[in-house]
Amino acid sequence: MARVKWTKEKIVKRILSLHKLGEDLSNSNVKRIDGALVGAATAYFGNWSAALEAAGLDSAEVKKASQRRRNEKIKKWTSEKVLEEIRQKADAEKDLSYAYMKEKHPALVAAAGKYVTSWKKAVEAAGFDYKEVQEKGKLHRQELNKIWRGDLLLERLDKFGESPDERDVSQKAPAFHKLLSKHFGSWRSAVSALKKRRKERK
Amino acid sequence: MRILVVEDLPDIMELFGALLEMDGAVVHKASSYNEALEIADNNEIDIVLTDYKMPGMHGLYLLDMIKHKNPNMPVILMSAYLDNDVAVKARRLGVDYILEKPFEYEELFKAIRKLLRKKWRE
């Protein structure tokens, strides 16, 4: 993995970029979205507040804005509303894991943190086994990606003509041939999946 | 064409690499935004294809960094769950194309060709 060559200028540029994106620039939030930046800022400027000041931002105002934002996000919620919303989401979404929900429904996750102490506890209080939720979410994401990978492979294989020839494909595109065999188990299975796909699309 | 593909799922990255190379692209692969920024700083790149959600960094960060440095660099954003607010923000930052996962390769490749033709005409 390439190492970032940090400079004071690079750090300031990234801070201003996050500022432009309307992000909460509190130390804890930036740690979450770009942990390396906070580490580099501390190394180069002594602390996060000094880095903010170097970027021309008022660090005290950043703290206040962060607090205001947190309060705003969660003010309309109650613990009952959080649990009710989780139960509704459980019907609509196949994934209740923290990573997915934080992305898809950040206000709900923030409210769960405030009113039920954590997302995990909120999910459990709503009547779900959190371990099971995590496992289900992971499997769901893996399954979706696997299906998509297969579709992409067959879409490309389809371009090799009516009856794709294994030797032709492996000579013209060895990496693709390898991926096909890895995904479908064998060349024959890939071709039969392609036939099935064509039939379904007719 | 030289493409920087930024994706944290190794299987998807490997597949995009193979498909794009079959279509004549030179593919630079990055599995994190930091890695992507370093590659973009040190290589000639024609177009960037990036996932929105990467671990450890804001999804639109890379887009902003790249557009800040090179406003004419086409950037395609991919995402499995992109809400309207994020899409609006991305457009404001100059994203050239947004693809919602799962998409067909043909759509991606058409977008790449269209954006590169536009870039090279300018």
Interface residues (C-beta under 8 A of the other chain):
Chain A: M1 A2 R3 V4 K5 K13 R14 S17 L18 K20 L21 G22 E23 I33 D34 G35 A36 Y100 E103 K104 L144 N145 I147 W148 R149 D151 L152 L153 E155 R156 K172 A173 A175 F176 L179
Chain B: L9 D11 I12 E14 L15 G17 A18 L19 E21 M22 A30 S31 S32 Y33 N34 E35 L37 E38 I39 K53 G56 M57 H58 L60 Y61 D64 M65 H68 A80 Y81 D83 K89 L93 K101 P102 E104 Y105 E106
